[in-house]
Structure formats: C-alpha cells, structure tokens
Amino acid sequence: MGLPLVLAVVLWAAPSARQEAGTHYQRGISLYKESNYSAALSEFKAAYAALPSWEVLFNIGLCQRRLFQYGQAIQTFTRYLAAGGAKVPKDRRAAVDQELQQIRALTAPIAVIVKGAPAKVLVDGEALGATPLTEMVLLGPGKHVIRAEREGCSPDEKAIEVVSGQAQAVELDPRSLTAPGKVSVECAPATAMVAVDNGAERACPFEVDLPPGTHELVARADGHALLRTEVIVQPTEPRAVKLSLVPMAAPSRPFPVLGVSLLAGGVVAAGVGAVFALLARSASNEVSQLSSMGGTWDLTAAATESAGKRDTALAWSLIGVGSALAATGIVLIAINPGSSTEVSLIPGPTGVFACGTF
C-alpha cells in the first residue's frame, strides 16, 4: 500500500493528555515501521483515546488495512475524511478515496442477522457492535468466524468462506439458558399412563414443556412391568421419547413335589391293599368251598380262614390310607401356588436438550 503514515499531529490539550497521547503515538509509529501492525493499532487507538484527533484516524485505518480488517478500515478512513474535511490535503484525500475503492473491490458484504433481543457481534474475535447492525459487514476473502453473544444465553457462531464481491447472509441464534424444552412422549402400549417428576399421570401420547435439566418419567400399563427412565432436557430443544413397556410373563408354578409324592404313595398303598384284598377273597373262597362240600374242618382250614381275615383287614387299611394320601396329593397339586416373580425395570432412553430464543 502506497499511503504513508501521518508522522506528526498537532495536539491541543492539557500537557498530561498531550504527553500520554504523544507517547502512544510515537510507539505506534515505531511498531508500524517494524511491521507489527497489531501492536501499532493498539498504540494508535490508545493515543486517540487520550486525545481524539482526526489525523490519528488515518494511521488507525492503515493498521486495520494491513491486518485485513477491511470493514473497520473503511469506517475509519470514512471518519477520517469527514472529520478532517477541508483540512485533509487534496492528494491524501484522493489517495484515501482510491484506497477505499480497492478495499471495496476486495471485500464482500455480509448481512449479519441475529434472532431475538440485541446481541454483541464479533468477527474473528474482534467486537463489531451490537445488533441490529445498521450496515452490512465487509469482509475480505477467506474464512471468517462470526459470533453473537447475549447475556443469559449460550453464544452462537458460524464459520463462513468469503469470496470477493459475493454477498451472503449469516443468521445467528443465541439461545436462552433457562428456556424450557418441549418433550414429546409416546408409549408402547398406547394405553400406558405416564407421570413426570412424580406429578399427575398423563395418557400417552402427549407433549410437555420442561425446564432444562434431568426429569424422571414413570410409565405403567396393565399386564406390563413398571418403567422408570430419565430424560435430560436442553433449553428450547425439542425431544421425542418413546417408552416401551415390557409385558409381564404369567407367574411360573413350582413343581408340586409334595402333592405328587402323596398321590404316588397313595396309589401304591391302594395297589398293595388291592393285592391283599385279592388274597383275602381267595382264602374266603377256599373256606366257602370246604363248607359247601362238607369237608373236615381242620387246622389248615382254620389257618386259611385266619389269613383271609388278616388280609381283609390289611386290604381295607391300605386302601383307606392310600385313598386319603392320593386325595391329599390331588388337592395339593390343584392349589399349587404360582411363584412370585420380580420384574426388573428397563432403563429408558436418555439424551441430551440446548437453549432457545427470546
């Protein structure tokens, strides 16, 4: 760039202000000659703050131009020409006008739109101003980061690629850190009822606005295991949650060991009793046959009759005991209780929800 620095300015002010401004100004000139444009810009700005002078604006504009801060350079040079008015030498005014034309040819106008209340806009880390911006931002070719900050909100920023002469718009949306997020809840089965944070139950499906943070959902439905899950809500971010309840299996019935054992024992006892009954009947038949045929009653006949009576008594005893055991076993089998089964809760979906606009 062919424009030289303004090396000296006439400073009309109190001696202390002139001394402070002069010190910063001379440091700025030295740093500029060393190509340390960032530090030189800081010194020139400090000189202007100590003692505002339109001549210093020219040097500030030069530094901004060297640092590719095209939009700021255009604003500073324009202020320089307006503040200097007729005091600006014609040759310098012409050179500045030419420089402004060159800068505008290199840059692209960027419209920065920020939703909601006023927010601070930064371009590549440098504060640009607060919204709404009255003018488009002029940026040189290359990558730039545009950021919007608002108190009480999470900042929003976007990286853009700028091409000379190609205008574009950037929309930013800093979101409130306290705005609620909308949660949509669906259930399977659809007849389930859901309580949010121990509140009243709601029928699925439903939508609810919840403040940022962690919330508990408890879902229940007939024939299904109770379901508890947590959902994390981010400010203003919508969230869809589907709660799938697990059907409960029919209670399992333990094997009726006692009932089966008693039934089996009763059947065996009754069977043995039946055998003794057959033996008793056989003995009775022999005694009856001997009596009908007019045979001699001897010790053998008496023993047969005695054995028959004994077998009859044993038969009725065994059959009675066996029947009682079998009946008890059948009753125990019939009333066999179902085992109590504990159903584990199934963890539900979690996630995470961010901040919303004003």
C-alpha positions in Angstrom: 0.0 0.0 0.0 1.4 3.4 -1.0 -0.2 5.5 1.7 2.4 6.8 4.3 1.8 7.3 8.0 0.9 10.6 9.4 4.1 11.1 11.4 3.1 14.2 13.4 -0.1 15.7 14.6 -1.0 19.0 16.3 -2.3 18.1 19.7 -4.2 20.8 21.5 -5.0 19.7 25.1 -3.7 19.6 28.6 0.0 18.8 29.0 -0.6 15.4 30.6 -3.0 14.4 27.8 -0.6 15.6 25.1 2.2 13.7 26.8 0.2 10.4 27.0 -1.1 10.7 23.5 2.3 11.6 22.1 3.9 8.6 23.8 1.4 6.2 22.4 1.6 7.8 19.0 5.4 7.5 18.7 5.3 3.9 19.9 2.7 3.2 17.2 4.9 4.7 14.5 7.9 2.6 15.6 5.8 -0.6 15.7 4.3 0.1 12.3 7.7 0.5 10.8 8.6 -2.9 12.3 5.5 -4.4 10.6 4.0 -5.1 14.0 0.6 -3.8 12.8 -1.5 -5.3 15.6 0.6 -3.7 18.3 0.8 -0.4 16.4 -3.0 -0.4 16.1 -3.3 -0.7 19.8 -1.0 2.2 20.4 -2.7 4.4 17.9 -6.1 3.6 19.5 -4.7 4.5 22.9 -3.4 7.8 21.5 -6.8 8.6 20.0 -8.5 7.7 23.3 -6.1 10.0 25.3 -6.5 12.9 22.8 -9.0 12.4 19.9 -7.5 13.9 16.7 -8.7 13.2 13.2 -5.1 12.8 12.0 -4.7 9.7 14.2 -7.7 8.1 12.4 -5.6 7.8 9.3 -2.9 5.7 11.0 -5.6 3.6 12.6 -7.1 2.9 9.2 -3.7 2.0 7.8 -3.1 -0.6 10.5 -6.6 -2.1 10.0 -5.9 -2.3 6.3 -2.7 -4.1 6.9 -4.5 -6.5 9.3 -7.2 -7.2 6.6 -9.8 -5.7 8.8 -11.4 -4.3 5.7 -14.8 -3.3 7.2 -13.2 -1.4 10.1 -10.7 0.2 7.7 -13.4 1.6 5.5 -15.3 3.0 8.5 -12.1 4.6 9.9 -11.0 6.1 6.6 -14.5 7.5 6.1 -14.5 9.0 9.5 -11.0 10.5 8.8 -12.2 12.2 5.6 -15.4 13.5 7.3 -13.6 14.8 10.5 -10.7 16.3 8.6 -12.9 18.0 6.0 -11.1 20.7 4.1 -8.0 20.2 6.3 -7.2 16.9 4.6 -4.7 17.6 1.8 -6.1 17.0 -1.7 -3.5 14.5 -2.6 -4.1 12.5 0.6 -7.9 12.7 0.1 -7.5 11.3 -3.4 -5.2 8.6 -2.2 -7.7 7.6 0.5 -10.6 7.6 -1.9 -8.6 5.3 -4.2 -7.7 3.0 -1.3 -11.4 2.8 -0.3 -12.3 1.7 -3.9 -9.6 -1.0 -3.8 -10.8 -2.3 -0.4 -14.4 -2.4 -1.5 -13.4 -4.4 -4.6 -11.6 -7.0 -2.4 -14.4 -7.4 0.1 -17.8 -9.0 0.2 -20.8 -7.6 2.0 -22.1 -9.9 4.8 -25.5 -9.4 6.3 -25.4 -10.5 10.0 -28.9 -11.3 11.3 -29.3 -12.2 15.0 -32.6 -13.5 16.3 -34.2 -12.1 19.4 -33.0 -9.3 21.6 -29.9 -7.2 20.9 -26.7 -9.1 21.0 -23.0 -8.4 20.7 -21.4 -9.3 17.3 -17.8 -10.4 17.0 -15.9 -11.1 13.8 -12.8 -13.2 14.1 -12.8 -12.4 17.8 -13.0 -8.6 17.3 -16.1 -6.8 18.6 -18.0 -5.3 15.8 -21.0 -3.8 17.6 -24.5 -4.7 18.9 -27.5 -5.7 16.8 -29.4 -4.6 15.0 -26.4 -3.7 12.7 -27.2 -0.7 10.5 -24.7 -1.7 7.8 -23.5 -4.9 6.2 -20.2 -6.2 7.4 -17.4 -6.0 4.8 -15.0 -9.0 4.9 -12.1 -9.9 2.8 -11.7 -13.3 1.1 -11.1 -16.3 3.2 -12.5 -18.0 6.3 -14.1 -15.9 9.0 -15.9 -16.7 12.2 -18.9 -14.6 13.1 -20.2 -14.9 16.7 -23.2 -13.5 18.6 -23.3 -13.1 22.3 -26.1 -12.2 24.6 -26.2 -12.1 28.4 -28.0 -15.1 29.8 -27.7 -17.1 26.6 -25.3 -19.6 25.1 -23.4 -17.8 22.2 -23.9 -18.8 18.6 -21.3 -18.7 16.0 -20.7 -19.7 12.4 -17.7 -20.1 10.2 -18.1 -18.8 6.6 -16.0 -18.7 3.5 -15.9 -15.3 1.8 -15.3 -14.7 -1.9 -14.6 -11.1 -3.1 -17.8 -9.4 -4.3 -20.1 -12.2 -3.3 -22.7 -11.1 -0.8 -24.1 -13.5 1.8 -26.2 -13.6 4.9 -25.4 -15.2 8.3 -28.2 -15.9 10.7 -27.3 -16.4 14.4 -29.5 -17.5 17.3 -28.0 -17.2 20.8 -30.3 -19.3 23.0 -31.6 -18.8 26.4 -30.1 -20.9 29.1 -33.3 -21.1 31.1 -36.0 -21.5 28.4 -37.9 -24.8 28.6 -37.6 -27.6 26.0 -40.6 -29.4 24.5 -40.7 -33.2 25.2 -43.0 -35.4 23.1 -43.8 -38.8 24.7 -45.2 -41.9 23.0 -45.8 -45.3 24.6 -46.0 -48.9 23.7 -48.6 -50.0 24.5 -50.5 -46.8 23.7 -52.7 -47.3 26.7 -49.9 -46.6 29.1 -50.1 -43.8 31.7 -47.0 -41.6 32.4 -46.1 -39.5 35.4 -43.5 -36.8 35.0 -41.4 -35.9 38.1 -44.0 -37.6 40.4 -46.8 -35.4 39.0 -50.2 -36.4 37.9 -50.4 -39.2 35.3 -51.0 -38.4 31.7 -52.3 -40.6 28.9 -50.0 -41.2 26.0 -49.2 -39.6 23.6 -48.6 -36.1 25.0 -46.3 -33.1 24.8 -44.9 -31.2 27.8 -42.6 -28.2 28.3 -39.9 -29.0 30.8 -37.2 -26.7 32.3 -33.6 -27.6 31.4 -32.2 -30.4 33.5 -32.9 -34.1 34.3 -36.5 -35.3 34.7 -38.0 -38.7 35.7 -40.7 -40.4 33.7 -42.6 -43.3 35.2 -44.9 -45.3 32.9 -47.3 -48.1 33.8 -49.8 -50.2 31.9 -51.9 -53.3 32.8 -50.0 -56.5 32.3 -46.7 -54.7 31.9 -43.7 -54.1 34.1 -43.4 -50.6 35.6 -40.9 -48.5 33.6 -38.8 -45.7 35.1 -36.5 -43.6 33.0 -34.7 -40.2 33.0 -34.7 -37.7 30.2 -32.2 -34.7 30.0 -33.8 -31.5 28.7 -31.7 -28.8 27.0 -33.1 -25.3 26.7 -35.6 -24.8 23.8 -34.5 -28.1 22.1 -37.4 -30.4 21.2 -37.1 -34.1 22.2 -39.0 -37.2 21.3 -39.2 -40.0 23.8 -40.8 -43.4 23.2 -41.4 -45.6 26.3 -41.6 -49.3 25.5 -43.0 -51.3 28.5 -42.2 -55.0 28.8 -45.1 -57.4 29.1 -45.1 -59.4 32.3 -45.0 -63.3 31.8 -47.6 -65.4 33.6 -46.4 -66.5 37.0 -44.4 -69.7 36.9 -45.8 -72.6 39.1 -43.3 -74.6 41.0 -43.4 -78.4 40.6 -45.8 -79.8 43.3 -43.3 -82.2 44.9 -45.3 -82.9 48.0 -48.6 -83.3 46.2 -47.2 -85.7 43.6 -45.4 -87.7 46.3 -48.6 -88.1 48.3 -50.5 -89.0 45.2 -47.9 -91.6 44.2 -47.7 -93.0 47.8 -51.5 -93.2 48.0 -51.7 -95.1 44.6 -49.0 -97.5 45.7 -50.7 -98.1 49.1 -54.1 -98.6 47.5 -52.5 -101.0 45.0 -50.9 -103.1 47.8 -54.3 -103.1 49.5 -55.9 -104.4 46.4 -53.4 -107.3 46.3 -54.3 -108.2 50.0 -58.0 -107.9 49.1 -57.5 -110.5 46.3 -55.6 -112.8 48.7 -58.4 -112.4 51.3 -61.0 -113.2 48.6 -59.1 -116.3 47.6 -59.0 -117.5 51.2 -62.7 -116.8 51.7 -63.5 -118.9 48.5 -61.5 -121.8 49.9 -63.3 -121.8 53.2 -66.7 -121.5 51.5 -65.9 -124.3 49.1 -64.8 -126.6 52.0 -68.0 -125.8 53.9 -70.3 -126.4 50.9 -68.7 -129.7 50.2 -69.0 -130.9 53.8 -65.2 -131.3 54.2 -63.5 -131.8 57.5 -62.6 -128.6 59.4 -59.1 -128.9 60.4 -56.1 -126.7 61.4 -55.4 -126.0 57.7 -58.9 -124.7 57.1 -58.7 -122.6 60.3 -55.4 -121.1 59.2 -56.8 -120.2 55.8 -59.8 -118.5 57.4 -57.5 -116.6 59.8 -55.2 -115.5 56.9 -58.2 -114.3 54.9 -59.5 -112.2 57.8 -56.0 -110.7 58.3 -55.6 -109.9 54.6 -59.1 -108.3 54.5 -58.1 -106.0 57.4 -54.8 -105.1 55.8 -56.5 -104.5 52.4 -59.1 -102.1 53.8 -56.4 -100.3 55.9 -54.1 -99.9 52.9 -56.9 -98.9 50.6 -58.2 -96.3 53.1 -54.7 -94.9 53.8 -53.8 -94.8 50.1 -57.1 -93.2 49.2 -56.5 -90.5 51.8 -52.9 -89.9 50.6 -54.0 -89.7 47.0 -56.8 -87.3 47.7 -54.5 -85.1 49.7 -51.9 -85.1 46.9 -54.6 -84.2 44.3 -55.7 -81.3 46.5 -52.1 -80.0 46.9 -51.5 -80.3 43.1 -54.7 -78.3 42.4 -53.9 -75.5 44.8 -50.2 -75.3 43.9 -49.4 -71.5 44.3 -47.8 -69.5 41.5 -44.3 -68.3 42.2 -43.9 -64.6 42.8 -41.7 -63.1 40.0 -39.9 -59.8 40.3 -39.7 -57.9 37.0 -36.7 -55.7 36.6 -37.2 -52.2 35.3 -36.0 -51.5 31.9 -33.8 -48.3 31.6 -35.5 -45.9 29.2 -33.9 -43.5 26.7 -31.8 -40.6 27.8 -30.4 -37.6 25.9 -29.3 -34.7 26.0 -31.7 -31.0 25.0 -29.9 -26.6 24.3 -31.0 -23.1 24.8 -33.8 -21.1 23.0 -34.5 -17.7 21.6 -36.1 -14.9 23.4 
